[in-house]
């Protein structure tokens, strides 16, 4: 996962609340497990007509917002189904940060897992950003995660974020990378389990004296119930 420290880019204002994951990426685009190419389906019904032509009134079809790397939206962004394809589509389009009044919980967590920074700000600050970024000359923002501030043409806006998640984004650590940090502990646990319950290791079942029990025992640290 690409680390997130500081990005500078165009912010697209979407003054809409309760944008659900089907609006972000409709179910008909979820025919792949690849993360590539999903950006074309991002906000498809809003971006395109049924004939596939761009809607000129949609903000992300106009310059400079068609190159947006940041979104500014209202409350409850990412509600609806838990499809991880939604943040995949945002990321494939080029979005690395979403600033909102609030997020749906599962979507919020999925953002961190995929390298998108979700920032929660009070309604007054969101209103300020929506107004500011609606002007082409003021649409560029800098999001500095290390200092936890947003730099705008109108000043600086601080934001809060959980420190563990902040460090995860700075390091570019996905779930696999986090697990690999504990590989020694995982290996040690697996060796303990092999000693406590050798029948769980199929490769050892052909050794004399090792047979699988008829019932599975309850295994706890340092004890065996046969």
C-alpha positions in Angstrom: 0.0 0.0 0.0 1.4 3.4 -0.9 2.2 5.5 2.2 0.2 8.7 2.8 2.2 11.6 4.2 1.3 14.8 2.4 -0.7 15.2 -0.8 -1.5 18.3 -2.8 -4.3 18.2 -5.3 -7.6 19.3 -6.6 -10.6 18.8 -4.3 -14.0 18.1 -5.8 -16.9 19.5 -3.8 -20.0 17.2 -3.6 -22.5 18.8 -1.3 -24.6 15.7 -1.0 -25.3 13.6 2.1 -25.8 9.9 2.5 -23.9 8.9 -0.6 -24.0 5.1 -0.4 -21.7 2.6 -1.9 -24.0 1.8 -4.8 -23.8 5.5 -5.8 -20.0 5.3 -5.5 -19.8 2.1 -7.5 -22.9 0.4 -8.8 -23.3 -3.3 -8.4 -23.0 -4.0 -12.1 -19.4 -3.0 -12.0 -18.5 -5.6 -9.3 -17.8 -8.4 -11.7 -14.1 -8.5 -11.0 -11.7 -9.0 -8.1 -9.2 -6.7 -9.7 -8.8 -3.2 -8.4 -7.8 -1.9 -11.8 -10.2 -0.1 -14.1 -12.9 0.5 -11.5 -12.4 4.2 -11.6 -14.3 4.4 -14.8 -17.4 3.3 -12.9 -17.0 5.8 -10.1 -20.2 7.8 -9.6 -21.2 6.4 -13.0 -24.9 7.4 -12.9 -24.0 11.0 -11.9 -21.1 11.3 -14.3 -22.7 9.7 -17.4 -26.0 9.6 -19.2 -27.6 6.2 -20.0 -26.0 6.4 -23.4 -22.5 6.8 -21.8 -22.0 10.5 -22.5 -20.5 12.8 -19.8 -23.0 15.0 -17.9 -21.5 18.5 -18.2 -23.2 19.7 -15.0 -21.4 17.1 -12.8 -18.5 18.6 -11.0 -16.0 15.8 -11.8 -16.6 16.2 -15.5 -15.3 19.7 -15.5 -11.9 21.2 -15.3 -10.0 21.2 -12.9 -12.1 18.8 -10.8 -11.9 16.0 -13.3 -8.4 15.5 -12.0 -9.5 15.5 -8.3 -7.4 13.7 -5.7 -9.6 14.8 -2.8 -13.4 14.8 -2.2 -15.3 17.1 0.1 -18.8 15.7 1.0 -21.5 15.9 3.6 -22.6 13.3 6.3 -22.7 9.5 6.3 -20.5 9.0 3.2 -20.1 5.3 2.2 -23.3 4.1 3.8 -25.2 1.1 2.3 -23.5 -2.2 1.5 -20.0 -3.0 2.8 -18.5 -3.6 -0.7 -14.8 -2.9 -0.7 -15.1 -2.2 -4.4 -16.2 1.3 -3.5 -12.9 2.5 -2.0 -11.2 0.5 -4.8 -13.0 2.7 -7.4 -12.1 5.9 -5.6 -8.5 4.9 -5.4 -8.4 3.8 -9.1 -9.8 7.2 -10.1 -7.1 8.9 -8.1 -8.8 9.9 -4.9 -6.5 9.6 -1.9 -8.5 11.6 0.6 -12.2 12.1 1.5 -13.3 14.9 3.8 -16.7 14.5 5.3 -19.0 15.4 8.2 -19.2 11.6 9.0 -18.6 8.2 7.4 -20.3 4.8 7.6 -18.3 2.7 9.9 -17.3 -0.2 7.6 -16.5 2.2 4.7 -14.4 4.2 7.1 -12.3 1.2 8.1 -12.0 0.0 4.4 -10.5 3.4 3.5 -7.6 2.9 5.9 -7.1 -0.7 4.5 -6.8 0.6 1.0 -4.7 3.8 1.4 -7.5 6.4 1.4 -7.4 8.9 4.2 -10.9 9.7 5.6 -11.1 12.9 7.5 -14.0 14.0 9.7 -14.6 17.7 10.2 -17.5 19.7 11.8 -20.3 20.8 9.5 -19.1 24.5 9.6 -15.7 23.5 8.3 -17.2 21.3 5.6 -19.4 24.2 4.5 -16.3 26.4 4.3 -14.4 23.8 2.2 -17.3 23.2 -0.1 -17.6 26.9 -0.8 -13.8 27.4 -1.2 -13.2 24.4 -3.5 -16.2 25.3 -5.8 -13.9 28.1 -7.2 -11.4 26.7 -9.7 -8.6 29.0 -8.4 -9.1 27.8 -4.8 -9.8 24.2 -5.5 -6.3 22.9 -4.6 -5.8 21.6 -1.1 -2.8 20.2 0.7 -3.5 17.4 3.2 -0.6 17.0 5.6 -1.1 13.8 7.7 2.2 14.2 9.6 1.0 17.6 11.0 -2.7 16.7 10.8 -3.7 19.9 9.0 -5.4 20.8 5.7 -3.9 23.8 3.9 -6.3 25.8 1.9 -6.3 29.1 0.1 -8.3 30.5 3.0 -6.1 29.2 5.8 -5.3 26.1 7.8 -7.8 23.5 9.1 -6.6 21.0 11.8 -8.1 17.5 12.0 -7.9 14.6 14.4 -7.3 11.0 13.7 -6.6 7.9 15.7 -2.9 7.6 16.2 -2.7 3.9 15.3 -4.5 4.5 12.0 -2.4 7.6 11.4 0.8 5.6 11.7 -0.6 2.9 9.5 -1.2 5.4 6.7 2.2 7.0 7.2 3.9 3.6 6.9 1.7 2.4 4.0 0.9 -0.8 6.0 -2.0 -2.9 4.9 -3.4 -5.9 7.0 -0.8 -8.3 5.6 2.1 -5.9 6.5 0.7 -5.5 10.0 0.5 -9.2 10.5 4.0 -9.7 9.2 5.3 -7.5 12.0 4.3 -10.3 14.4 5.6 -13.2 12.3 7.9 -14.4 15.1 5.0 -14.5 17.6 2.8 -16.3 15.0 5.5 -18.9 14.3 6.0 -19.5 18.1 2.3 -19.9 18.5 2.2 -22.5 15.7 5.0 -24.5 17.3 3.2 -24.5 20.7 0.0 -25.7 19.0 1.9 -28.5 17.2 3.2 -29.7 20.6 -0.2 -29.4 22.3 -2.3 -30.9 19.5 0.0 -32.7 17.0 -3.1 -34.3 15.3 -3.8 -30.8 13.8 -0.7 -31.2 11.7 -1.6 -33.5 8.9 2.0 -34.0 8.0 2.7 -35.7 11.4 -0.3 -38.0 11.4 1.8 -40.8 9.8 4.2 -40.8 12.7 4.0 -43.6 15.2 1.9 -42.7 18.3 0.1 -39.8 16.8 -3.6 -40.3 16.1 -6.5 -37.9 15.7 -9.0 -38.0 18.6 -12.7 -38.7 18.0 -13.6 -35.4 19.6 -11.8 -32.0 19.3 -10.4 -30.9 22.7 -10.6 -27.4 24.0 -7.1 -25.9 23.7 -6.0 -23.0 25.9 -2.6 -21.6 26.7 -0.5 -24.2 28.5 -3.3 -26.7 29.1 -4.8 -29.6 27.3 -8.3 -31.1 27.8 -8.5 -34.6 26.3 
